[in-house]
Amino acid sequence: MGVLKDLKIADLEKELRATKDEAAQRLIDMDSEKQEITQDAKVSAAIAMYKIQLQMAAEAQDPAFDKSSWDVEGWKARLADLEDEDDAEEIPMLEGGDAGKDQGGEAGGDGAAKV
């Protein structure tokens, strides 16, 4: 009887180890899938942001376009969420440079009108 119990215990321990290994592998697979989905979402969001940036660049070329409708703070917040700190600082600085050009152009236009 003792031998049968030992064999049964050994079989149950093997089954337990196999179940634990299977559970661990499933957790690893789920984590990999989660990371892949997250990365895909980030890529999709980045593509959308770049499309918006291209649209804004095209609008900036139009002298009649009213740039006051741009949500610059929202844009900066989205970029900060999507990119590393270094990358997020570079693009808003470029936008700030464009905004400075627009303001300088408008101020120059006002100055010319006053003269």
C-alpha positions as CSV (number, residue, x, y, z in Angstrom):
1,M,0.0,0.0,0.0
2,G,2.8,2.4,0.9
3,V,4.4,1.9,-2.6
4,L,1.1,2.7,-4.3
5,K,0.7,5.9,-2.3
6,D,4.3,6.9,-3.1
7,L,3.6,6.4,-6.8
8,K,0.4,8.3,-6.7
9,I,2.2,11.2,-4.8
10,A,4.9,11.2,-7.4
11,D,2.4,11.3,-10.3
12,L,0.5,14.2,-8.6
13,E,3.7,16.1,-8.0
14,K,4.6,15.7,-11.7
15,E,1.2,16.9,-12.7
16,L,1.5,19.9,-10.3
17,R,4.9,20.8,-11.8
18,A,3.5,20.5,-15.3
19,T,0.5,22.7,-14.4
20,K,2.7,25.3,-12.8
21,D,5.0,25.3,-15.8
22,E,2.0,25.7,-18.1
23,A,0.6,28.5,-16.0
24,A,4.0,30.3,-16.0
25,Q,4.2,30.0,-19.8
26,R,0.7,31.4,-20.2
27,L,1.6,34.4,-18.0
28,I,4.7,35.0,-20.1
29,D,2.6,34.7,-23.3
30,M,0.0,37.1,-22.0
31,D,2.6,39.6,-20.9
32,S,4.2,39.5,-24.4
33,E,0.9,39.9,-26.0
34,K,0.1,42.9,-23.7
35,Q,3.4,44.5,-24.6
36,E,2.8,44.0,-28.3
37,I,-0.7,45.5,-28.1
38,T,0.6,48.5,-26.1
39,Q,3.4,49.0,-28.6
40,D,0.9,48.8,-31.5
41,A,-1.3,51.4,-29.8
42,K,1.7,53.7,-29.3
43,V,2.7,53.4,-32.9
44,S,-0.9,54.2,-34.0
45,A,-1.0,57.2,-31.7
46,A,2.3,58.4,-33.0
47,I,1.2,58.1,-36.6
48,A,-1.9,60.1,-35.8
49,M,0.1,62.8,-34.1
50,Y,2.5,63.0,-37.0
51,K,-0.5,63.3,-39.4
52,I,-1.8,66.2,-37.3
53,Q,1.7,67.7,-37.3
54,L,1.8,67.5,-41.1
55,Q,-1.7,69.0,-41.3
56,M,-0.6,71.9,-39.0
57,A,2.6,72.4,-41.1
58,A,0.4,72.6,-44.2
59,E,-1.9,75.1,-42.5
60,A,1.1,77.1,-41.3
61,Q,2.0,77.7,-45.0
62,D,-1.4,79.3,-45.6
63,P,-1.1,83.0,-44.7
64,A,-4.8,83.4,-44.4
65,F,-5.2,80.5,-41.8
66,D,-6.1,81.5,-38.3
67,K,-3.6,79.8,-36.1
68,S,-5.3,80.8,-32.9
69,S,-7.5,77.7,-33.2
70,W,-4.5,75.4,-32.5
71,D,-4.5,73.7,-29.2
72,V,-0.7,74.0,-28.5
73,E,-0.9,73.0,-24.8
74,G,-2.9,69.9,-25.7
75,W,-0.4,69.1,-28.4
76,K,2.5,69.4,-26.0
77,A,0.7,67.1,-23.5
78,R,0.1,64.4,-26.1
79,L,3.7,64.5,-27.3
80,A,4.9,64.2,-23.7
81,D,2.8,61.1,-23.3
82,L,4.0,59.5,-26.5
83,E,7.7,60.3,-26.6
84,D,10.7,60.3,-24.3
85,E,11.4,63.6,-22.5
86,D,14.2,64.6,-25.0
87,D,12.0,64.0,-28.0
88,A,9.0,65.7,-26.5
89,E,11.1,68.8,-25.8
90,E,12.4,69.1,-29.3
91,I,9.1,69.2,-31.2
92,P,7.3,71.8,-29.1
93,M,10.4,74.0,-29.4
94,L,10.0,73.8,-33.2
95,E,6.4,74.7,-32.8
96,G,7.3,77.5,-30.5
97,G,9.7,78.7,-33.2
98,D,6.9,78.7,-35.7
99,A,4.6,80.5,-33.3
100,G,7.3,83.1,-32.8
101,K,7.6,83.6,-36.6
102,D,3.9,84.0,-36.9
103,Q,3.8,86.5,-34.1
104,G,6.8,88.3,-35.4
105,G,5.2,88.4,-38.9
106,E,2.0,89.8,-37.4
107,A,3.9,92.3,-35.2
108,G,5.9,93.4,-38.3
109,G,2.7,93.8,-40.2
110,D,1.3,95.9,-37.4
111,G,4.5,98.0,-37.3
112,A,4.4,98.5,-41.0
113,A,0.7,99.6,-40.8
114,K,1.6,102.1,-38.1
115,V,4.5,103.6,-40.1
